[in-house]
Amino acid sequence: MQSVSTSSATDPASRIRIIALGDELLAGVGDARALGWLGRAVASEQGAENRVDVFTSALPGETSGGLAERWDQDVHLRMDRSAQADGSIDHRVVLAMGRADVYTDISLARSRLNLAKVLDGLERLRIPAFVVGPPPSRDPGTTQGVRELSGAFEDVCSRRRIPYVDTVGGLVGHEQWESDLSRSPGDHPGQTGYGLMAWLVLHGGFGSWLGTSS
């Protein structure tokens, strides 16, 4: 199982490197402030006692299968191996799982295996992971599929004691989320929606996972 050290946050020279992989929602598409949920969550955890650097790799419409194929190369390209070895940079990976498995009819069993492949690979690299599930769609049928997909992802994480944020469960039926989504030209949120996602992430243990807050 993953063990998360919080000692780095007490070092004035502490540096945390987040490598974030996901789809267009990770990139904050549709956000007029160009922050997305990740930028808002990280900004809340930055402080004088630590520095959090974010290296994002987002691919529009990515399925869990695509993520399982590319994660290894993308993570290694963004790692500082010498700094990881001497402990001067604390590497961590955020996985932002999207809705694309629902659109492409990937089975839940295959989605589970894809995420498990990534998480087990990160465990071998001794890099802690934090997983954020897909949010609701404006289409009720898609949202039902997303709820089932999110449940499968959450089970994979639970078995490995890896933090998981169920955004669809937190946002489905939420008036502000649905209003924000209805104003979007695509099936993605705007500033309000990304703010709600960031709130869920922060209240889902993001700070304690980073070691920047309790």
C-alpha positions as CSV (number, residue, x, y, z in Angstrom):
1,M,0.0,0.0,0.0
2,Q,1.1,3.6,-0.5
3,S,2.6,5.4,2.4
4,V,2.4,9.2,2.4
5,S,5.0,11.2,4.2
6,T,4.1,14.7,5.3
7,S,7.6,15.6,6.6
8,S,8.4,17.5,3.4
9,A,5.9,20.2,4.1
10,T,7.8,21.2,7.3
11,D,11.0,21.9,5.4
12,P,11.2,25.6,4.4
13,A,12.9,24.5,1.2
14,S,10.2,21.9,0.5
15,R,9.1,21.4,-3.0
16,I,6.3,19.2,-4.1
17,R,5.9,18.3,-7.8
18,I,2.4,17.3,-8.9
19,I,2.3,15.4,-12.2
20,A,-1.4,15.6,-13.3
21,L,-2.8,13.3,-16.1
22,G,-6.3,13.5,-17.4
23,D,-8.7,14.9,-20.1
24,E,-9.9,18.3,-21.1
25,L,-11.6,19.0,-17.7
26,L,-8.1,18.7,-16.1
27,A,-7.0,21.4,-18.5
28,G,-9.9,23.7,-17.4
29,V,-11.5,24.0,-20.8
30,G,-14.3,26.6,-20.7
31,D,-12.9,28.3,-17.6
32,A,-12.5,32.0,-18.3
33,R,-9.8,32.2,-15.6
34,A,-7.9,29.3,-17.1
35,L,-7.4,27.7,-13.7
36,G,-9.7,24.7,-13.8
37,W,-10.3,22.8,-10.6
38,L,-6.7,21.7,-10.2
39,G,-5.3,25.3,-10.3
40,R,-7.8,26.4,-7.7
41,A,-7.1,23.5,-5.4
42,V,-3.3,23.9,-5.7
43,A,-3.6,27.7,-5.1
44,S,-5.4,27.0,-1.8
45,E,-2.5,24.8,-0.6
46,Q,0.4,27.0,-1.6
47,G,2.2,28.6,1.4
48,A,5.4,30.0,2.7
49,E,6.5,26.6,4.0
50,N,6.1,24.7,0.8
51,R,6.1,25.2,-3.0
52,V,3.8,23.2,-5.2
53,D,4.8,22.9,-8.8
54,V,2.3,21.4,-11.3
55,F,3.2,19.6,-14.5
56,T,0.0,18.9,-16.4
57,S,-0.6,16.5,-19.3
58,A,-4.2,16.6,-20.5
59,L,-5.6,14.9,-23.6
60,P,-9.1,15.8,-24.9
61,G,-11.5,12.8,-24.8
62,E,-9.1,10.4,-23.2
63,T,-10.4,7.0,-22.1
64,S,-9.0,5.0,-19.2
65,G,-7.4,2.8,-21.8
66,G,-5.5,5.7,-23.3
67,L,-4.4,6.8,-19.9
68,A,-3.2,3.2,-19.1
69,E,-1.1,3.3,-22.3
70,R,0.6,6.7,-21.8
71,W,0.9,7.2,-18.1
72,D,4.4,5.6,-17.7
73,Q,6.1,7.7,-20.4
74,D,4.4,11.0,-19.4
75,V,5.2,10.6,-15.7
76,H,8.8,9.7,-16.4
77,L,9.2,12.7,-18.7
78,R,8.1,15.0,-15.8
79,M,10.1,13.4,-13.0
80,D,13.4,14.6,-11.6
81,R,15.0,11.3,-10.8
82,S,18.0,12.7,-8.9
83,A,15.7,15.0,-6.8
84,Q,13.4,12.1,-6.1
85,A,16.4,10.0,-5.0
86,D,17.8,12.6,-2.6
87,G,14.3,13.7,-1.3
88,S,14.6,17.3,-2.4
89,I,11.5,17.1,-4.5
90,D,8.4,15.1,-3.4
91,H,6.8,13.7,-6.5
92,R,3.0,13.0,-6.6
93,V,0.5,12.1,-9.3
94,V,-3.0,13.3,-9.7
95,L,-5.2,11.3,-12.0
96,A,-8.3,13.1,-13.3
97,M,-10.6,10.4,-14.7
98,G,-12.9,11.5,-17.5
99,R,-16.3,10.4,-18.9
100,A,-14.9,9.1,-22.2
101,D,-15.3,5.4,-21.2
102,V,-19.1,6.0,-21.1
103,Y,-19.1,7.5,-24.6
104,T,-17.0,4.7,-26.1
105,D,-18.8,1.8,-24.4
106,I,-15.7,0.5,-22.6
107,S,-16.9,-2.1,-20.1
108,L,-16.7,-1.4,-16.4
109,A,-14.4,-4.4,-15.9
110,R,-12.0,-3.0,-18.5
111,S,-12.2,0.5,-16.9
112,R,-11.3,-1.0,-13.6
113,L,-8.4,-2.9,-15.0
114,N,-7.1,0.2,-16.8
115,L,-7.0,2.3,-13.6
116,A,-5.6,-0.6,-11.6
117,K,-2.7,-0.8,-14.1
118,V,-1.8,2.8,-13.6
119,L,-2.1,2.8,-9.8
120,D,-0.1,-0.4,-9.5
121,G,2.6,1.1,-11.7
122,L,2.8,4.2,-9.6
123,E,3.1,2.1,-6.5
124,R,6.1,0.4,-8.0
125,L,7.6,3.8,-8.6
126,R,6.8,4.7,-5.0
127,I,4.8,7.8,-6.1
128,P,1.6,8.5,-4.2
129,A,-1.6,9.0,-6.3
130,F,-4.7,11.0,-5.8
131,V,-7.7,10.2,-8.1
132,V,-10.5,12.5,-9.0
133,G,-13.6,10.9,-10.7
134,P,-15.6,12.3,-13.6
135,P,-18.3,14.9,-13.0
136,P,-22.0,14.8,-14.1
137,S,-23.0,15.5,-17.7
138,R,-25.8,17.7,-18.9
139,D,-27.3,14.5,-20.4
140,P,-29.1,12.4,-17.7
141,G,-28.3,9.1,-19.5
142,T,-24.6,9.9,-19.7
143,T,-24.7,10.9,-16.0
144,Q,-26.1,7.5,-15.0
145,G,-23.2,5.9,-16.9
146,V,-20.8,8.2,-15.2
147,R,-22.1,7.3,-11.8
148,E,-21.5,3.6,-12.5
149,L,-18.1,4.3,-13.9
150,S,-17.2,6.4,-10.8
151,G,-18.3,3.7,-8.5
152,A,-16.0,1.3,-10.3
153,F,-13.0,3.7,-10.1
154,E,-13.7,4.3,-6.4
155,D,-13.7,0.6,-5.6
156,V,-10.3,0.2,-7.3
157,C,-8.9,3.0,-5.2
158,S,-10.5,1.8,-2.0
159,R,-8.8,-1.6,-2.4
160,R,-5.5,0.2,-2.6
161,R,-6.2,2.8,0.1
162,I,-5.7,5.6,-2.4
163,P,-7.8,8.8,-2.0
164,Y,-10.7,9.1,-4.4
165,V,-13.0,12.1,-5.0
166,D,-16.5,11.2,-6.3
167,T,-17.4,14.4,-8.1
168,V,-20.5,13.0,-9.8
169,G,-22.0,12.0,-6.5
170,G,-21.2,15.5,-5.1
171,L,-22.5,17.5,-8.0
172,V,-25.4,15.6,-9.5
173,G,-28.6,17.6,-8.9
174,H,-26.5,20.6,-7.6
175,E,-28.3,23.7,-8.8
176,Q,-25.2,25.8,-9.3
177,W,-23.4,23.1,-11.2
178,E,-26.4,22.4,-13.5
179,S,-26.9,26.1,-14.1
180,D,-23.2,26.6,-15.0
181,L,-23.3,23.5,-17.3
182,S,-26.4,24.7,-19.1
183,R,-24.6,28.0,-20.1
184,S,-21.6,26.1,-21.6
185,P,-21.4,25.6,-25.3
186,G,-20.0,22.1,-24.5
187,D,-20.5,19.5,-21.8
188,H,-18.1,21.2,-19.5
189,P,-18.4,23.7,-16.6
190,G,-17.4,27.3,-16.4
191,Q,-15.9,29.2,-13.4
192,T,-18.6,28.2,-11.0
193,G,-18.5,24.5,-11.9
194,Y,-14.7,24.3,-11.6
195,G,-14.9,26.1,-8.3
196,L,-17.3,23.4,-7.1
197,M,-15.0,20.7,-8.3
198,A,-12.1,22.3,-6.5
199,W,-14.2,22.5,-3.3
200,L,-14.9,18.8,-3.5
201,V,-11.2,18.0,-4.1
202,L,-10.1,20.1,-1.1
203,H,-12.7,18.6,1.2
204,G,-11.7,15.1,-0.2
205,G,-8.3,15.2,1.6
206,F,-6.2,16.9,-1.0
207,G,-4.3,19.0,1.5
208,S,-3.6,16.1,3.9
209,W,-2.5,14.0,0.9
210,L,0.0,16.7,-0.1
211,G,1.0,17.2,3.5
212,T,0.3,20.9,3.3
213,S,-2.7,21.0,5.6
214,S,-4.5,18.6,8.0
